[in-house]
Amino acid sequence: MSGAKDGSAFPWETALDRLATLYGTGDWRRPYLRDHAEDPFQVLIGTILSQRTRDEQTDVASARLFRRYPDARSLAAADPRVLERLIRPVGFYRTKSRAIRACARELLARFAGVVPRDLEELESLPSVGPKTANCVLVFGYGIPAIPVDTHVHRIANRLGLVRTRTPEETEARLRERVDPRFWIPLNPLLVQHGQNVCRPLRPDCPACPIRDLCATGRALRDGRAPPRREDRPGARARARRASRPRSPPPPPSRRGTTSRRRSPRTPGPPRRRPRAGRR
């Protein structure tokens, strides 16, 4: 299998070195996250809040929430109305307020309020999927895992490492094909790259330090079609045209039909009714 399709053959050390230099994050080989891990509970709840929400809004809501409810016990007993008010900046805040409260109660009931360190146990909690569980392992405990959000999913497909349709599929393929020693730095660096350079729309390929390692970058340079249809020239315009509402079709023409349309009858003068007894 070629390097374009096999993550194990991709030069991860070179790619991560270049991205770490671009963003000034230091040596990715040093186990920074294991020495400076965040609070696992706050990683768990913060990641649930971040679903379908911009990072800036998530940060505001999380800071307000954890100042008042910093752990599972306090959050489980929170007033729902107060909870909704605190996390209002995030999308679907009413639904998420119920979700994080249910998650905190489950932690108390099953794990004595301690966030588990096992992937399957994490995914058994309410509103916790693969991305959230992997974020807790990486950012809460410094355990190697691959959290895959929209940025990681998009860049992995642009690089040509996978051909997948969903982040869940991407995570499964990357776990099979990427050496575990690259798992922890993979998410932070690709997310930062997706926010700044390898954006969903109009990626800044000339500014990308790994464009020579990227199947999309090489294809665009050589005038070939990139792997993802969304990145091909004119794809955005075609998608916009396809999404526009279509005007209703004109009514069918009656020309050529055998039946004749009757013209409306012109009313004449009122008819006199004969008088009684006269015929």
Rosetta blueprint (number, residue, H / E / L):
1 M L
2 S L
3 G L
4 A L
5 K L
6 D L
7 G H
8 S H
9 A H
10 F L
11 P L
12 W H
13 E H
14 T H
15 A H
16 L H
17 D H
18 R H
19 L H
20 A H
21 T H
22 L H
23 Y H
24 G L
25 T L
26 G L
27 D L
28 W L
29 R L
30 R L
31 P L
32 Y H
33 L H
34 R H
35 D H
36 H L
37 A L
38 E L
39 D L
40 P H
41 F H
42 Q H
43 V H
44 L H
45 I H
46 G H
47 T H
48 I H
49 L H
50 S H
51 Q L
52 R L
53 T L
54 R L
55 D H
56 E H
57 Q H
58 T H
59 D H
60 V H
61 A H
62 S H
63 A H
64 R H
65 L H
66 F H
67 R H
68 R H
69 Y L
70 P L
71 D L
72 A H
73 R H
74 S H
75 L H
76 A H
77 A L
78 A L
79 D L
80 P H
81 R H
82 V H
83 L H
84 E H
85 R H
86 L H
87 I L
88 R L
89 P L
90 V L
91 G L
92 F L
93 Y H
94 R H
95 T H
96 K H
97 S H
98 R H
99 A H
100 I H
101 R H
102 A H
103 C H
104 A H
105 R H
106 E H
107 L H
108 L H
109 A H
110 R H
111 F H
112 A L
113 G L
114 V L
115 V L
116 P L
117 R L
118 D L
119 L H
120 E H
121 E H
122 L H
123 E H
124 S L
125 L L
126 P L
127 S L
128 V L
129 G L
130 P H
131 K H
132 T H
133 A H
134 N H
135 C H
136 V H
137 L H
138 V H
139 F H
140 G H
141 Y H
142 G L
143 I L
144 P L
145 A L
146 I L
147 P L
148 V L
149 D L
150 T H
151 H H
152 V H
153 H H
154 R H
155 I H
156 A H
157 N H
158 R H
159 L H
160 G L
161 L L
162 V L
163 R L
164 T L
165 R L
166 T L
167 P H
168 E H
169 E H
170 T H
171 E H
172 A H
173 R H
174 L H
175 R H
176 E H
177 R H
178 V L
179 D L
180 P H
181 R H
182 F H
183 W H
184 I H
185 P H
186 L H
187 N H
188 P H
189 L H
190 L H
191 V H
192 Q H
193 H H
194 G H
195 Q H
196 N H
197 V L
198 C L
199 R L
200 P L
201 L L
202 R L
203 P L
204 D L
205 C H
206 P H
207 A H
208 C L
209 P L
210 I L
211 R H
212 D H
213 L H
214 C L
215 A H
216 T H
217 G H
218 R H
219 A H
220 L H
221 R H
222 D H
223 G L
224 R L
225 A L
226 P L
227 P L
228 R L
229 R H
230 E H
231 D H
232 R L
233 P L
234 G L
235 A H
236 R H
237 A H
238 R H
239 A H
240 R H
241 R H
242 A H
243 S H
244 R L
245 P L
246 R L
247 S L
248 P L
249 P L
250 P L
251 P L
252 P L
253 S L
254 R L
255 R L
256 G L
257 T L
258 T L
259 S L
260 R L
261 R L
262 R L
263 S L
264 P L
265 R L
266 T L
267 P L
268 G L
269 P L
270 P L
271 R L
272 R L
273 R L
274 P L
275 R L
276 A L
277 G L
278 R L
279 R L
